Amino acid sequence: MFTGIIESMGLVKEVISNGSNRTFWIESPLSDQLKTDQSVSHSGVCLTVEETKDNRHRITAIEETLKKTNLDSWEEGSVVNLERCLLMNGRLDGHLVQGHVDARGTCVKKEERDGSWEFEFEFPGKFAELIIEKGSICVNGISLTAFAVKRKHFKTAIIPYTFEHTNMKGLEPGDTVNLEFDLVGKYLLRRLSLKD
């Protein structure tokens, strides 16, 4: 479980294909603090640390993960948002995030707003019930607030700190992002769908 508050950015240093899987070596300030078998959010995708070495750590994404996320576009030099799992004795600064990506979204607009930035994203319409005005949305692992919500689009505003300390800075129209919709909303929708 995560909160969507990014701790650090990582740099993809190597990509290795193994059958339908892809293995990544990530270099980051957090890598030497990680342990094998630890769950870490990589741009919103919960992945298991397989090995650590020389300020780098290794993760593998299987075919199912590659189909549902933007990890198939990661290459050497890609920047990744990193967050270690939630400690249950601290504050929950973002919102509850599982690291289980629901869909890919596409950035359709990026606009500077006198010191802050506004992004517009398109997403598959079948998820429209899971996003609400001023509700929580996880974009590339970042806990954000959605507004101007339409059936297949929403906007979000980024403060300067988040812009400088996440991979949103390098995001451009046409780029894909990992989206995780609010956990509470998903359970409520499921409950309502089971009513007779």
N, C-alpha and C positions, 0 to 999 in steps of 0.2 A: 504494500500500500504506500502511496506517495501523496504529496500535497500540491504538486505543480509549481513549487518554488525552486527554480534552478540554482544549483550550487556552483556549477562550473561548466565551462565548455571544453569539449574534447576535439581532437583532430584525428581524422581517419588516416592512419599511416600505411596500412596495407589491407588489401582485399584479396581473399583466397576463395575460389569456387571449389566446392566438394560435392559433385553430383548436383542435386537440386538445392543444396545449402550454400550459404555464403558466410565466411568467417572474416571478422574484422579485428584488426589491432588498432586500438584507440590510445592516443597519448593525451594525458591530461594531468592537472595538479592533483586530482583525486586518485589517480590510478595506483599510486604506491600505498594508499590507505585501504584499498579494497582487498577482499579475500575471495578465494575460490569458493564457488557455490552461492555467493552473495547476489541478491537481486538488485539491479540498478536500472533506472529509467534512462533510456537513450532516445532523446527526442520523443518522449512519450511512449516508448516501447519497453516493456519490462523484459530484460534479458539477463541471463545468468553469466556471471564472471567465471571463465574457465581457467584462466591463468593470468598471473601478473608478473611483469618483468621490466626493469629499467623505465619506470614512469609510464608504462603502457599496460593495458589489459586486453585480453582476448575474449570475444563473444561470438556466438554463432546464431544466425537466423535460419530457421528451416523454411521450406517451401510455403507453408501456410502463412507464416509471418510475412514473407516477402510479397505474397499476393495481397495482403490487407494493409500494408504500410508503404512508406516511401523508401524503405531500406534497399530496394532493388536499384535505386538511383544513386546510392552512396558510392563514392569513389575516393581514391587517394586525394586528400586535401579537403574533403567535406568536413564541415563543422557541425558538431553534435551537442545538444543540450544534455547535461548530466544531473541526475538527482539520486542520492542514495535513499533507501527505504525509510519510512516514517518511524521515528522513535515515539513510543506511546507515552512518554513522560514530558512531552513538550507541547508548544502551541501549534495549532493547525492554522498556518498563515494563509494557505490557499484554499483548496477544497479537496475532498476525498477523490483520489485518482488511483486506478488500479494498474495502469500501464498496459491495458488491454485495448488496443486501438479498434475503434468501431468502423472507421472509414478513412479514405483519403479525401482531402479537400484540395482545392486549387486556389492559389492567390490570384485574384482578378484585378486588384487595385491596391496600390501603396501610395500614400499621400502624406507629406509632412504637414503638420498643423502647428506651426510656430513653436517648435521645440518638442512636440510629441508627434507620434505617427499613427495614422489610421490605416487599417488593412481591411479589405473586403475579401471574403472567401466564398467559393461555391462548393456545395457538397451534394451528395446524392439525395434526391427528394424523399426517398423512403425513410430517411431519418428525421424528417421535418417535425414529428411529434416530440422529439427528444431535445429540442432547443427552444428556449423561451427568451423573451425580452428581459434583459438584465440578469440572465441566468449564467451559471458557470459553464465554461467550455474549456477543454484542454487542447491547446494547439502546439504540436511538437513538444509536448510535455510541460507546457507553460499554463498555469492556471490564469484564465482571462475571463472577462465579462463580455457577453455578447449583446449587441444592440442592433437596431435596424434589421431585425430578423424577418426574413421572407421564407418562402417554401424551400428554396434551394440556395439562399444566400444569407450571410450575416456579416456584420462589421465588428471590429474590436479596436480599441485604442491602446497604444503602447506608451508608457511613460519613458523618459530618457534612460533611466537606470536599466529597465528591462531591455530596451533597444540595444544598449551598449554591452550588456552582459549575457545575451542569448544569441542564437543564430537568426533571430528576426532581422537583424541588421543586414544580413546578406540575402534576405528573401526578396524575390522580385516577381512581378506578375508572370504567371505561367508555371511557377514552381509549385510542387505538391507538398502538402503537410500532412502530418498524422493528427487525426481528430478522435478524441474520446469524449463522448457526451456524459452528462451528469449521472452519476451512479444512482442517486435517489430517484431521479426521473425515470430511469430504466426499470427499476423495481416497481414503481407506481404504475407505469404503463403495462407492465407484465401482469400485475394484480388485476387491473381493470379488464384486461383481455381475457381473464379466466372466469369472470363473472358470468353466471348463466342468465 
